């Protein structure tokens, strides 16, 4: 057994002990609840009601016939959520892989994930991402976590309300709005790797009950956990600057106007990761044949022995400049509300610098991704108390993007090319125009029984221009237009078993548009849309005088024409580096599973929660082109689909002195083993097979209505794991992004 295998095996053993301990923690939640059920019920305390907008209206979480995990502003603060990975790790049957950057993440819900490159001109996705009713997924899947009112993670197709690309589900984020109270808050944090974090929030009523403004700013700077030992220095040091201004205008009781502008500037010194010591097929057999297919330790070694060092001779830079603005106008006509949402987004993602990943000056690149999105949505919906609740609406959206990528030869490249020679070049321009009309109605047949029907019609037009150059010669080019249309229905039945328990069953369809083929060697100039049918049943219940909340769902999904990308690096007949790329459709796949979430007030001071997700997601009929050959993948588990996803938390509060209250909380999550990439299905071992992993956080804090302080340790046991192996560089093989342990403290002050 290799040293790498021994290290991973030992880590897995450690994780299994933690799993057993947390299972016992979960059982401890159930046991007091069962005991309390037989005891005299207590009514002096209960769980706080959670409001969500999963159906574009404010409803109790327990009344929505959707499998949804919701995190309130209090939960966001207590858990110290800093990014999408923090709250997704607490959500059952949701997973993600990271490819070396804050915004370079691929999200999977119930096994439904995007298998196309995030570096395309119009960013593809199977999970819709909305901020204040505006789709921002084309520009970022990890916007800054500041001044958030609520996060909702909706599992399963959400086509009616969230439309295109909501095949697997949707993430719906709501920010805090201006109000009539003068308010200010400042937060200061310091943590491992000399990480400094400052956030400020101010809310000012300009005209009482008519006009208010709210602004917030967040600045984070860190040295990072990875050091470049080369004399050029650097590493994954980063600086993030985020700001938002919101204005609310309410000239009458009927009219509300919200205007929001948000700006993000995030820059890091490198794509995060360390060398694995395992070459990709292309790097090992073709590009770096002069190394005899053996990765170079290059003074830093390989993961897992090396978790914090790299050695590259040229500076790197990766990041995102991202801004968006929205305008939302809502007018109340007594029994009906008309809502208009206008949004515009502009983003630039960039990669630059060393890509060979070693001290030898082999190769470097520049890659800029420019994207814009403009959308207009209108909704008309009922608001009165009637047996019939309904919504109708329409959407017009346009996404545009272009990519400019250049690979250059360094002074010591493998082919003896002059320094600065352009080895490969890609220029793309894409535009997607989307029109949609949707509607949904719920009819309450009785006080307990309701039926919901929904429908969305979508038409998308795709324009794509792409030119690839290798060795100064155009290797292939694309200039095509394609159009796709779809009708996605939804039917749901809900039944209130009693005042505290509701059951529901749903059948729904989702759609992701096809596109223009990037490989002109293929006979088809387009690839097909993805479609998915979801069959789901759920139970939502609050027991023991609303001291125990229990939400359970079971589902079966049939996925057709999955879009997957293939890429094969070759040396062409001219001796130049070239890439054969394209997009293929997997004929069919299926996914089924169960997910459950529990929250309980064990005592007035002790709150505990747990989530469990079981998933079985497999290809049914798929022949895929991998590394120059066709492979039958029937029966293989879909990448980024862990069988088990678990989490648990417990928080105990206690009086300290005066009006100060203290708390101790622990959080834990677990993700089962996965394969992160379709091409890795034909491989075995490290780093292609990602072992299961878990992590534990502990926080201790105290505060009152004005002041608070919290100290925390995240990944307490310094568990060693990664989510993905990706091709960033060549000398040291595929890169993995290592986990870290973080110790920190946060202070907060706010006005009364």
Buried (B, 14 or more C-beta within 10 A) or exposed (E): EEEBEEBBEEBBEBBEEBBEEBBEBBEBBBEBBEEBEEEEEBEEEBBEEBBBBBBBBEBEBBBBBBBBBBBBBEBBBBBBBBBBBBBBBBBBBBBBBBBBBBBBBBBBBBBBBBBBBBBBBBBBBBBBBBBBBBBBBBBBBBBBBBBBBBBBBBBBBBBBBBBBBBBBBBBBBBBBBBEBEEBEBBBBBBBBBEBBBBBBBBBBBEEEEEBBBBBBBBBBBBBBBBBBBBEBEBBBBBBBBBBBBBBBBBEEEEEBBBBBBBBBBBBBBBBBBBBBBBBBBBBBEBBBEEBEEEBBBBEBBBBBEBBBBBBBBBBBBBBBBBBBBBBBBBBBEEEEBBBBBBBBBBBBBBBBBBBBBBBBBBBBBBBBBBBBBBBBBBBBBBEEEEEEBBBBBBBEBBBBBBBBBBBBBBEBBBBEBEEEBBBBBBBBBBBBBBBBBBBBBBBBEEEEEBEBBBBBBBBBBBBBBBBBBBBEEEBBEBEBEBEBEBEBBBEBBBBBEEEBBBBBBBEBBBBBBBBBBBBBEBEEBBBBBBBBBBBBBBBBBBBBBBBBBBBBBBBBBBBBBBBBBBBBBBBBEEEBBBBBBBBBBBBBBBBBBBBBBBBBBBBEBBBBBBBBBBBBBBBBEBEBBBBEEEBEBBEBBBBBBBBBBBBBBBBBBEEEEEEBBBBBBBBBBBBBBBBBBBBBBBBEEBBBBBBBBBBBBBBEBBBEEEEBBBBBBBBBBEBBBBBBBBBBBBBBBBBBBBBBBBBBEBBBBBEE
